[in-house]
Amino acid sequence: MQRLQTRAQFQAVLAGATVARTTHFALHRCALDAQSGEVLLFATQGLWVGAMVPKRWARRAVTRNAIKRQIYRMSADAAASLPQAAHVVRLRAAFDRKEFQSATSDRLKAAVRAELQLLLERAAAARAS
């Protein structure tokens, strides 16, 4: 699994289709033949994954980093079910700070993992249909 690195890569994927959504996350996908001018954005074939966790939805850096780690871990676990394409998992709503007071609590991590599992299952189902 490769990680998206550049702004152009993220922009290309976000311009692609949204293939799955949950309450807090959206999964975007684009083909690996995307180009920026004359430059091919994705040099190697395989699974490319990026994580977008805006400060608007996760104010504390420790929360953003914990969510990103979960995104990359769950994506690596689901690599076999995802097509060879570029993907971005985007946080699109905040987790309630009243319910999850600690930024790195086990409850928050479990909630993020469960929702990411659902997101990746929906993406796999969309691929099959």
C-alpha positions in Angstrom: 0.0 0.0 0.0 1.3 3.4 -1.0 0.4 6.6 0.7 -0.7 9.8 -1.1 1.9 12.5 -0.6 1.2 15.5 -2.8 -1.6 18.1 -3.0 -2.1 17.2 -6.7 -2.7 13.5 -5.8 -5.2 14.4 -3.1 -7.0 16.8 -5.5 -7.2 14.2 -8.3 -8.7 11.7 -5.9 -11.2 14.1 -4.4 -12.3 15.1 -7.9 -13.1 11.4 -8.5 -16.2 9.5 -7.4 -17.4 9.1 -3.8 -17.8 5.4 -3.5 -18.9 5.0 0.1 -20.2 7.1 3.0 -20.9 6.7 6.7 -21.9 9.1 9.4 -18.4 10.5 9.9 -16.4 9.4 6.8 -16.5 9.4 3.0 -14.3 7.3 0.7 -13.2 8.9 -2.7 -11.6 6.9 -5.5 -9.9 7.6 -8.8 -8.0 5.6 -11.4 -4.2 5.4 -11.3 -3.9 6.9 -14.7 -4.6 10.5 -13.5 -2.2 13.2 -14.6 -1.3 16.7 -13.6 -0.2 18.3 -16.8 2.3 16.0 -18.3 3.2 14.3 -15.0 1.7 10.9 -14.0 0.5 11.3 -10.4 0.7 7.6 -9.4 4.0 6.2 -10.7 3.4 2.6 -9.5 0.4 0.3 -9.7 -1.3 -0.9 -6.5 -3.4 0.5 -3.7 -2.8 4.2 -2.9 -4.4 5.6 0.3 -4.6 9.1 1.8 -6.3 10.4 4.9 -7.9 13.8 5.3 -8.9 14.7 8.8 -9.7 18.5 8.8 -9.1 20.6 11.9 -12.7 21.7 11.5 -13.9 18.2 12.5 -11.2 17.2 14.9 -9.8 20.2 16.7 -7.0 18.5 18.7 -3.9 17.3 16.9 -3.8 14.2 19.0 -7.3 13.3 17.8 -6.5 14.0 14.2 -3.4 11.8 14.4 -5.2 9.0 16.1 -7.9 8.9 13.5 -5.3 9.0 10.7 -3.5 6.0 12.2 -6.8 4.1 12.3 -7.5 5.0 8.7 -4.1 3.7 7.5 -4.3 0.6 9.7 -7.8 -0.4 8.6 -7.0 0.4 4.9 -4.0 -1.9 5.1 -6.1 -4.7 6.6 -8.7 -4.3 3.8 -6.2 -4.0 1.0 -7.3 -7.3 -0.6 -10.9 -6.1 -1.0 -10.1 -2.7 -2.4 -9.3 -2.3 -6.1 -5.9 -1.0 -7.4 -6.7 2.7 -7.4 -6.1 5.8 -5.4 -8.4 6.3 -2.4 -8.9 9.1 0.1 -10.7 8.6 3.4 -12.1 11.9 4.5 -13.5 12.8 7.9 -16.8 14.7 7.1 -18.3 15.2 10.6 -17.0 15.6 14.1 -17.1 12.9 16.8 -19.0 14.2 19.8 -16.5 15.5 22.4 -19.1 15.0 25.2 -19.3 11.3 24.4 -15.6 10.9 23.7 -13.8 13.2 26.1 -10.4 11.8 25.8 -8.7 12.3 22.4 -7.1 8.9 22.4 -9.6 6.9 24.4 -10.2 3.2 23.6 -13.9 4.0 23.1 -13.1 6.6 20.4 -10.6 4.3 18.7 -13.2 1.4 18.7 -15.9 3.7 17.3 -13.5 5.0 14.5 -12.5 1.4 13.7 -16.1 0.2 13.5 -17.1 3.0 11.2 -14.1 2.6 9.0 -14.9 -1.2 8.8 -18.4 -0.3 7.6 -17.0 2.2 5.1 -14.6 -0.2 3.6 -17.3 -3.0 3.4 -19.5 -0.6 1.5 -16.7 0.3 -0.8 -16.0 -3.4 -1.4 -19.8 -4.0 -2.1 -19.8 -1.1 -4.5 -16.9 -2.6 -6.4 -18.7 -6.0 -6.7 -21.8 -4.5 -8.1 
